[in-house]
Amino acid sequence: MERFVGLLGEGGPDPAVVEAAVRAARARSPLVAALPEDEVRRHVRAIVEAALTALATGDEELTDLRAAEELGAARARQGVPVAALLDGFQAGRSLLVRTVVDRGRELGIPADELLEAVTRIDVVATALEHRMVHAHRIAELELAGTARDIQVQRLRRLLHGELESDRPRRVVVTDVSDPAEARRLEPALGGPSGLVGLVDGRLTALVSVPPELPELRGVVSPLVPPERIPAMYRLCGRALRPGEPGLRPLTELALLTALSAEPELGGLLAGELLAGLDPADSFHRALAETALAFLDHAGRIEPAAAVLHVHPNTVKYRLRRFHQLTGGRLDRLPVPEAAHKWWALRTFLAR
C-alpha cells in the first residue's frame, strides 16, 4: 500500500490536499465554517495523517485514533452538534477519495489497485468516524447536567429563538473557540448576571453592559428587547471578522456586513469603476490603497498620509494618478457614489 501514500503527500499530508479538505468541510457544514479556519485545519491535518499511516501500513489496527477522539471531544465542548460534525467529516472523506482516484488515474495506476486504496481509506475513515462520534458523546455526557451546561443550553436556546429572555440584553460573539481559553474568559465576559458559553463553536454571551476586555476579539450588539435577540445573534455572527483586534460594536460594522452579503455586486463595481487598474500591479494596488485611505479619512490628505506612512505629497501624487487611470475623482462625491467607490476599492484590494 505504500505506493498510494504519495497520492496524499510525501513525508506528511500534502498542504494542497489539507486545504481542499478544509474548504470541503467548511462548505458542507455552516457550524464548522463558523469555527476559526486554523482550528479546522489543525484537525483536518491530523485526520489526513491518520489516513496516511493506514495507507502506509495496510493495517487499520495500527491507525492512531487519538486525532479523531480529540476532534469529537473538542466539537462537543464547542457546542457543535454531532450531525454538523459528521457533515464536515464526510465532506473531507469524499475529498480524500476523489484525490486518490484522480491522482492515481493520472499516474496510470490500474483500477483494481485504486479500488483497493479507496477501500482501505473507507475502512480507516469508518474507524475514525466511530471513535470521533464516541468521544463526542462521552464529552456531551460529561457536560450534561452540570450547572454550567444547563446555563449554556439556556443561552443556546435564547440565541436560537427557542426561549425568550426576561429582559433586554446585548449579544456578544467572539472569535474564541478553544474550550480552555473560553473557560478562562467566561467569568469576566459574563459578569455577575450574564449568560456565557460556547455556542455554535464560538464563545458567546448575553449581557446587560458591554464587557471591558481589551484582549477580546469579537462583536457586541446594542441593547435590544428580548424578541430581537436571535436576529442580533445572526447579525453578530455575520459581522464577526476573526483575528481583528478589539470588541467592535455591531453598528460600526453595519456597512461591511451588508456589503459582504453581496460580493458579486462588489466585483461589478470594481470592474466598472476601477477598469484602469490591474490588481496584479503593485503600483496600482498602492494607488487603490491610497484612494481607500483618502475616503476612510473623509477626504483629508494628512490623516491618509499618516496611516499609509508616506509624505502628504505622495498621497497627492497617487490621487492624481488614480484619477488619470480610472477617470473618476474622489473628492466632493455624493454619498452613494462615495460608497460605491469605497466598496469597489475594498473588493479590488481583496483580489
N, C-alpha and C positions, 0 to 999 in steps of 0.2 A: 504493500500500500504506500510505500514511501514515495513512489513516483508522483503520487497525487498531492503530496504536501506542497509542492511548488505552485500548484494551481491557486492556493490561497495565501502563499507567502513563503519566502526563503528566510530562515533564521528568525521567524516571527511573523505575525499577521501582516499581510500587505496593507499599508495605510489606505490605499485606494479602496480595498475591499471593506475595511473598517468604516471608512467614511460613507460608502454606499449603503452599508448595513445600518448605520446611524440614521441616514436620511430615510431609509425604508421604514424603520421602526417609528420615527417621529411622524412620518406621513400617515402611517396606519392608525396610530393611537394619539388623539389630542392630549390625553393626560401625560403620555410620555413626552410629547412635544413641549409640554409646559415645563418640564424639568430643564435644568441647565444642560446645555449641549455637552459640556465636558463630563458631566455626571453620566449621561447616556453613553458617551464614547468610552469611558473607563470600563463600564460593564460589558459593552459590546466587544471590546478588545479581549477581555478575559474569557468571554464565551468562545470567540474565534480561536483563541489559544487552546482551549479545551478540545475544540474540533480538530485542530492541527495535531494535537497529541494522539488523538484516536486514529487519525488517518496514518500517522507515522507508525504506530504500534499494531494497528489492526485489531485492537482489543479494547472494547468499550469499558471493560472492567478496570483498565488502568487509567481511565479518564478522571482527572481531578474535578470533582463536582462542587468544590468549595465556591467557585465563582457563581454557580447557579444558586447556591444557598445564600450567599451574600446579596445577590441581586433580589431574590424573593423576599428576604427579610427587610432589606432597605426599602423596597417599594411599599411594603405593608406599613412601615413606620412613617413613610412619606404620604400615606393616605391614598395611594394608587390602588384601585381595585384589582383583583386578580384577573378579571376579564380584560382590562386595559393592558395589563402586564403581558398577558398571553398574545394579544393582538400585536404588540410590538415585537415579541419574541418570534412569532410566526412569520412576520414580515422579514426579519433578519434571517431566519432559517431558509425561507424561499430565495432570498438574495444569494446566500451561500451556494445553494443547489444550482441556481442558474449560472453562477460564476464558474463553478466546477465544470458544468456541462459545456458552456460556451468556450472556455479556455481549453478544455480537453479536445473539443472538436477542431479548434484552430491548430492544435498540435498533432492532430491525426490519431488520437487515442481511440482504439476500437470501441464500438458501442457497448459491448458486453462488459468491458473493463470500466467504462464510465458508469454503467449501471451498478457495478459493484461499489464504486466510490460513493455514488448517491445513496445506496442502501446503507453504507457504513455511516454516512453523515446523518441519515434519518434515525438510525439506531442510537447514535450518540445524542442527537438533538432530543429524542424522546426521553432518554435518561436525564438529560439536563432539565428538561421541562418538568418531569415528575419531581425532581429534587427541588426545583425552584418553587413549584406550587406548594410542596410540603413545607418548605421554610416560610413561605408567605403565610400559610395557615397557622403554623406554630407561633409566628410573631403576632398574628392577629389575636390568637388565644391569650398570649401573654399580656396584650394590651387590654383585652376585653374585661369589663367590669371594674377597672380601676377608676378612681375619681378623675384622673387626668384624661383617660379615654372617654369617659362619659362627657366631659367638657368638650373634647374635640368633636365627638359625634354631634353634640348640640350645635357647635359652631358650624359644622359642615351642613347641617340641615337648615340653619338660618341663612347661610350664604346661597344655598341652592333653592331657597323658597319653600322648603317643606315645613318650616316653622316661621312664626312671626315674632320679631323682637318685642320686648316690653317697653322699649324707649328708643329715641333716635340714637344712631351710632355713626361712627366713622369706620370705613373699611380700610384696612392696611394689608397690602400684598407685597411681600418681599421676594428677593431672588435667592433666599436661603432655602436649601433643600436637604442639607446634611442633618440627619436626626440629632447628632451630638451638638452641633452648633445651634440648632433650633432650641434644644432643651436649655442651653446656656442663656439664650436671649429671651426666652418666654417670660420670665418674671418681670424684666424691665419693660418689655413690649406691652404686655397685658395690663400691668399695673394692678391696683387692688380690686378693680371691678370689671376689667376687660376679659373677653374670651379670646384665647390664643392657642394655636396648634398648627400642625402640618395638615393642610387641606389641598387635595389635588396636586401634591408634590411640592407645595410652597408654604413657608411659614407665613401664616395669615392671622389677622386679629380683627376683632370688633371692639372699638374703644370709644370713649367719650371725648378724650383730649388727645391731640396729636402727640405721639411719643417723641422724646428728645434723646435719640440715639444716633450720634454723628456717624458711627461706623455702619449703620444700617443702610441698605440699598433697596429702594422699592418705591411704591406709590401709595399715597393716602388720599382718600376721598373727603369731600366736605361732610359735615354733619347732616345726615339725611333721615327722614322718617322711616319707621320700620318697613313699610311696604316697598321702599326703594332700595333696600339693602342688596337684594340679589342683582339688580341692574348695576349698582355701583361695583359689586364684586366682578361682574363680567367686564365692565369698562376698565377697572384697575388691572385686570389680567391682560387685557389688550394693550394697555398703556405701558406696561412694565417693560423696561429696557435693561435686561440683565447686564450687570457689570458697571452700569453708570452709577457714579457716586451719589450718595445722599438719598434722603426720603423726600421724593418730589410730590407736590400737590397735584392731584389729578387734573385740576383746571389748567395748570401750566403746560400739561401735555395734551390738551384737547386737540389742537390743530394737528400735531404729529400723529395722534391716534386716529383721527378721522382720515388723514391722508394715507396712512399705511393700509387702510382697508381697501384702497383703490389704486394699486401700484400701476395698473395699465394706464390710467389717466396721467400719472406722473411721467411715465415713459413717453406718452404722446406729447405732453408739454415740453419735455426735454428735447425731443426730436424736432419740434416745430420752433421753439424759441431759442434753442442753442444749436441750430443746424450748422453753424460755422465753427463749432468746437469739436475736437476729437478727444474722447475720454482716454485714449492711449498716449496722448501727447502731454508730457509733464508740464510744459509751459501753459497749455490750455487749461490743465487742471489747476495750476496756480491762479490763472485768471478767474476761473469759476470759484475757487476758494475765497479770493479777494472780493468778488461780487457778492458772495453769500455773507461774508463778514460785514460788508458795507450795508446790506439790507438788515442784518441782525442788529446793527447798531444805529438804526434809524437814519441812515444816510449820512453818518458823520465819519470823516476821514480819520481823525486822530484815534478814536477808540478802535476802529478797524485795524489801523496800523499796529496798535499796541497788542491786540490779540494775535496778530499774524507775525509779530516780532520783526517788522520791517519799517523803513522810514516812510512818513506820510507821502513823500514824493513818489515812492514806489507804488503806493496804493493808487495815486492819481494816474500814473502812467499805465498801470494794469487796467484801470477802469476805462481809460481811453482806448486801449487795445481791445478790451472786451466789447465796447460799443462798436468799434470798427468791424470786428469779426461777426458779431451777432446782429448788428443793425438795430439795436434797441438800447435805450438809456435806462438807468436805474433810479435816477433822482426825479422827484416830483411825480411819481406814478400814482394813479388812482389805486385804492386799496385792493380791488380784485386783481388788477394787473401785477401789483407788487407781490401778492400772494402766489399768483401763477409763476412768476419768475423765481420766487423763493423755492417753491415746490420743484420746479424744473431743475434748479441748481442742485438741490439735495439729491434728486434722482440721478442726475449726471454724475455727481461725485461718488455715488454708491456703486456705480458700474465697475 
